[in-house]
Amino acid sequence: MALVAGKKAIDIGVIVSDIDASLNFYVELLGLEKIQETPLWFGMMHRLAFGDSFIKLIDPKKIPPKSSSNLEDSLGFRYLTLQVSNINELCEELGRKGIEFTLEKKEYMPGVTIAMVKDPDGNIVEFVERA
């Protein structure tokens, strides 16, 4: 039997090394809304809202080893995509704040503009704007 979606969104959990730096990036710089904190058996989860989706930042009790942050260097989930409607302003602001772009803003195909940055742990966050 196929999955039956309970909502029109996907949530993701991200284990972070520095919760303050990650909250600054996702809440202060990107503007996600912090909804709640929930204790877990291995740390504290900070639930952030983006549309109908949640990014769940996990502040672990014990920080695990870091994997490669290069997009094409390892298997598994490699980047998070946030569809936005203000990519020009967003990229200008992130550039002014010194955020590292792994892919500068460009029109990837007609009507689709993308850019990619790294969060404080080197995870890639992609922004997509569709005309």
N, C-alpha and C positions, 0 to 999 in steps of 0.2 A: 504494500500500500504506500502511496506517495504521501509526503508531508502535507499537512493542511496548516497554512500559516495562521498563527494567532494574532498577528499584527503585520502591517506592511513595512517592516523594518527589520534590520539585523543588529544585534548588540555584539560588542566585542570586549573582552577582558585583556588588559595590558598590565603585565608585571613591571613595575618601575623601580629604579634604584634611588631616586630622590623625589619623594612625593611633593615637596614644596616646589621644586623646579617644574615638575610635570603639571601641577595645578596652575602654576603661573602661565605655562605655555597654553594649555587647553582652555582654561577659564579666562585669564586676563588677556592673553594675546588673541586667541581665536574666538572667544566669546561664548563658549559652551556654558550651560547653566549647571552648577553643582546642585544636585537634588538631595542626596543623602549620603551618610556614611554607615556602613554595615560591617560589624566584626565577622571575620572568617576564621577558620581553624588555622590558617597560615598567614594571616595579616589583616589589614583593614581595607575594605573596598570603598572607593569614592565614586559614586554614580553620577555621571555627567550626561545631560540631555543635549541631543542634536536632532531636531525634528522629532520623529517618532522613535529614533534610535538612542541607545545609551552606549557611552564609552565608559567602561568600568576600570578605573585605575586602581591597581592593587599595590598597596604598600606592604611588602612582605616582611615577616618577622626575620627571615634570613634571606639576604640578597643572593639569588642564584648567579652563575656565571653568565656573562654576556655572549650572545651569538653574533655572527656577522651582521652588520647593518647595511651591507651593500645589497641592492635589490636582487642581483642575479647570482649571489654567492652561496645560497643555501636553499633547501627545500622548505615548504610550509607557507603559512600566511606571511606575505612579504610587505604589504602596505595596506593602509586604510584609505578609502576614498570618501571624501565629503563633497557632495554636490552643492554648489553655492550659486548665488546670483550676483555676486559682487567681486569677481576674481581680480579685476584691475585694482580696485581700492585695497583689497586684502593683500595682494602681492606687494604693492607700494608700501603699505604699513609694515609688513613683515620685513621687507628689505631695509626700511629705516631703523627697525629694531635689531638688525644684525642677524636675523635668522638665516641659516644656511639653506640655500636651494640646491637640491640634487637635480632638478630640472627646472630651468627658468620658464616662465610663462610663455606658452606658444599655442598657436592654433594647430591642433593635432590632425584634425580633419575638418572639412567645412562645417562651421557652426559649433565645434567642440574645442574649447580652450582648456588646457591643463597646466598645472604647475605642481611641483613636488618639493617638500621641505623635510627636514629631520626634526623630530622632537628631542627633548633633552637626553634621551637614551639612544638616539640614533635611529629610532623607528621612522619609517617613511610615511608621511601623510600627504596624500594627493588631493588636490582641489580640482574640481571639474565644473565648468560652466557650459551649459548648452544653450545655444541661441534659440 
